[in-house]
């Protein structure tokens, strides 16, 4: 998982991740990685609207955030 996080961090991509908290709760987060250090990373969490620290081992899945085509189509229509 660390390799994926480093890849998205180097590209400046916003990512969606599935995260297991210390209290064993699973959540879906949209984040932008700020710094990777040791066994954790800091990221801006769009769900909490703040900078958070996450454990790399607790990331269950991670994919780049891609805006849906419908949003792009609406933007094109509105800007014409």
NUKE-974779 format. One line per field, with one value per residue: residue number from 0; x, y negated, z negated of N, C-alpha, C in turn. Coordinates in Angstrom, 3 decimals. Atoms other than C-alpha are relative to their C-alpha. Layout:
N
num NUM ...
n.east X ...
n.north Y ...
n.up Z ...
ca.east X ...
ca.north Y ...
ca.up Z ...
c.east X ...
c.north Y ...
c.up Z ...
// end
This chain:
80
num 0 1 2 3 4 5 6 7 8 9 10 11 12 13 14 15 16 17 18 19 20 21 22 23 24 25 26 27 28 29 30 31 32 33 34 35 36 37 38 39 40 41 42 43 44 45 46 47 48 49 50 51 52 53 54 55 56 57 58 59 60 61 62 63 64 65 66 67 68 69 70 71 72 73 74 75 76 77 78 79
n.east 0.822 -0.898 -0.431 1.110 0.111 -1.116 0.265 1.038 -0.577 -0.928 0.797 0.896 1.371 0.957 0.316 1.042 -0.511 0.780 -0.903 0.394 -0.438 -0.518 1.153 0.498 1.062 -0.430 0.558 -0.475 -0.526 -0.634 -1.118 -1.176 -1.159 -0.887 -1.333 -0.103 -1.122 0.009 1.152 1.224 -0.033 0.914 0.783 1.176 1.186 1.137 1.156 -0.114 -0.471 -1.165 -1.174 0.087 -1.080 0.504 -0.979 -0.053 0.499 1.455 0.640 0.432 0.045 -0.347 0.091 0.061 1.335 0.269 1.324 0.894 0.214 1.195 -0.407 -0.699 1.017 0.721 -0.879 -0.061 1.286 0.130 -0.981 0.236
n.north 1.197 1.152 0.354 0.728 1.314 0.822 0.335 1.034 1.187 0.637 0.582 1.005 -0.433 -0.261 -1.424 -0.534 -1.177 -0.690 0.059 -0.678 0.820 -0.725 -0.620 -1.017 0.513 0.184 1.214 0.394 1.371 0.631 0.723 0.380 -0.288 1.142 -0.466 -1.397 -0.060 -1.228 -0.889 0.795 1.108 1.112 0.326 0.834 -0.846 0.798 -0.377 0.745 1.357 0.321 -0.843 -1.178 -0.974 -1.345 -1.086 -0.633 -1.374 0.002 0.296 -1.268 0.175 1.369 0.250 1.437 0.565 0.448 0.610 -0.707 0.662 0.846 1.303 0.680 0.370 1.164 1.151 0.424 0.628 1.249 0.983 0.417
n.up 0.000 0.080 -1.356 -0.629 0.642 -0.477 -1.401 -0.048 0.621 -0.946 -1.080 0.562 -0.248 1.072 -0.021 0.864 0.672 1.009 1.152 1.228 1.130 1.166 0.675 -0.950 -0.862 -1.386 -0.600 -1.323 0.084 -1.159 0.604 -0.789 0.839 0.215 0.390 0.415 0.935 0.782 -0.191 -0.109 -0.952 0.244 -1.184 0.208 -0.114 -0.447 0.827 1.264 -0.322 0.811 -0.184 0.861 -0.095 -0.246 0.007 -1.314 0.114 0.172 -1.284 -0.580 -1.455 -0.365 -1.442 -0.302 -0.140 -1.367 -0.091 -0.917 -1.281 0.046 0.513 -1.083 -0.988 0.528 -0.039 -1.398 -0.310 0.717 -0.435 -1.398
ca.east 0.000 2.912 4.044 0.591 0.412 3.861 2.828 -0.336 1.564 4.248 1.537 -0.406 -3.541 -6.586 -7.362 -10.262 -9.386 -11.070 -9.637 -9.812 -9.725 -8.069 -11.570 -12.101 -14.552 -14.315 -14.749 -14.407 -12.267 -11.260 -7.809 -4.791 -1.514 0.706 3.589 4.580 6.746 7.596 4.501 2.022 1.096 -0.503 -3.275 -5.962 -9.240 -12.172 -14.650 -13.401 -12.149 -8.881 -5.369 -5.309 -2.727 -3.378 -1.545 -0.402 -1.183 -4.808 -5.474 -7.511 -7.876 -6.781 -7.664 -7.268 -10.343 -11.778 -14.622 -17.594 -18.249 -21.666 -19.989 -17.793 -20.773 -22.676 -19.652 -19.420 -23.133 -22.970 -19.906 -21.300
ca.north 0.000 -2.309 -2.190 -3.254 -6.091 -7.318 -7.196 -9.233 -11.635 -12.270 -12.989 -15.262 -13.181 -13.135 -9.565 -7.631 -5.103 -2.558 -2.916 -0.813 -3.000 -2.048 -1.243 1.199 -1.033 -1.037 -4.346 -5.702 -8.830 -11.203 -12.589 -14.353 -13.040 -15.759 -13.754 -10.103 -9.377 -6.020 -3.865 -6.741 -9.561 -12.975 -13.925 -16.529 -14.674 -16.103 -14.225 -15.969 -19.134 -18.973 -17.544 -13.995 -11.304 -7.789 -4.504 -2.965 0.564 -0.457 -1.452 1.420 0.029 -3.044 -4.401 -7.769 -9.983 -10.516 -12.908 -11.343 -12.121 -13.544 -16.321 -17.165 -17.171 -19.568 -21.833 -21.922 -22.745 -25.484 -27.158 -27.463
ca.up 0.000 -0.738 2.911 4.128 1.588 2.650 6.314 5.738 3.467 6.106 8.686 6.326 6.842 4.614 3.610 2.168 -0.464 -2.677 -6.169 -9.315 -12.437 -15.730 -17.044 -14.125 -12.247 -8.462 -6.646 -3.129 -2.880 -0.122 -0.922 0.501 -0.899 -2.364 -3.846 -4.250 -7.262 -8.777 -9.239 -8.849 -6.520 -6.861 -4.495 -4.098 -4.695 -2.739 -4.969 -8.132 -6.374 -8.263 -8.225 -9.667 -10.350 -9.048 -9.631 -6.346 -7.571 -8.245 -4.623 -3.183 0.369 2.255 5.724 7.442 7.260 10.735 11.328 13.005 16.642 15.803 13.813 16.797 19.154 16.891 16.684 20.510 20.804 18.191 19.687 23.201
c.east 0.869 0.408 -1.085 -0.134 1.110 -0.208 -1.021 0.494 0.898 -0.735 -0.955 -1.470 -0.821 -0.378 -1.194 0.568 -1.036 0.944 -0.602 0.554 0.533 -1.121 -0.711 -1.217 0.564 -0.669 0.603 0.405 0.518 1.079 1.018 1.201 0.924 1.423 -0.099 1.240 -0.117 -1.182 -1.317 0.140 -1.003 -0.705 -1.100 -1.209 -1.198 -1.268 -0.030 0.420 1.158 1.146 -0.070 1.233 -0.603 1.147 -0.052 -0.583 -1.516 -0.751 -0.325 -0.015 0.238 -0.032 -0.006 -1.443 -0.151 -1.411 -0.823 -0.229 -1.200 0.333 0.694 -0.997 -0.785 0.849 0.085 -1.276 -0.109 0.960 -0.190 -0.853
c.north -1.266 -0.473 -0.782 -1.404 -0.926 -0.438 -1.135 -1.313 -0.741 -0.663 -1.091 0.356 0.086 1.469 0.308 1.243 0.570 0.184 0.689 -0.804 0.866 0.716 1.010 -0.435 -0.238 -1.247 -0.217 -1.463 -0.459 -0.906 -0.432 0.132 -1.215 0.468 1.472 0.112 1.261 0.890 -0.749 -1.060 -1.062 -0.314 -0.976 0.883 -0.891 0.332 -0.822 -1.459 -0.438 0.956 1.129 0.873 1.389 1.000 0.712 1.411 0.078 -0.398 1.338 -0.046 -1.464 -0.126 -1.503 -0.441 -0.549 -0.563 0.708 -0.814 -0.927 -1.390 -0.811 -0.477 -1.218 -1.258 -0.552 -0.732 -1.358 -1.079 -0.462 -1.246
c.up 0.000 1.401 0.726 -0.585 0.475 1.443 0.097 -0.608 0.986 1.164 -0.490 0.167 -1.284 0.115 -0.896 -0.653 -0.954 -1.166 -1.211 -1.178 -1.133 -0.752 0.906 0.804 1.395 0.558 1.382 -0.101 1.349 -0.574 1.045 -0.916 -0.042 -0.262 -0.405 -0.862 -0.846 0.351 0.149 1.095 -0.430 1.298 -0.380 0.267 0.361 -0.780 -1.292 0.211 -0.890 0.333 -1.032 0.199 0.093 -0.092 1.349 -0.054 -0.138 1.272 0.668 1.523 0.315 1.522 0.246 0.152 1.415 0.036 1.046 1.261 -0.036 -0.523 1.090 1.049 -0.471 0.048 1.412 0.378 -0.641 0.484 1.431 0.042
// end
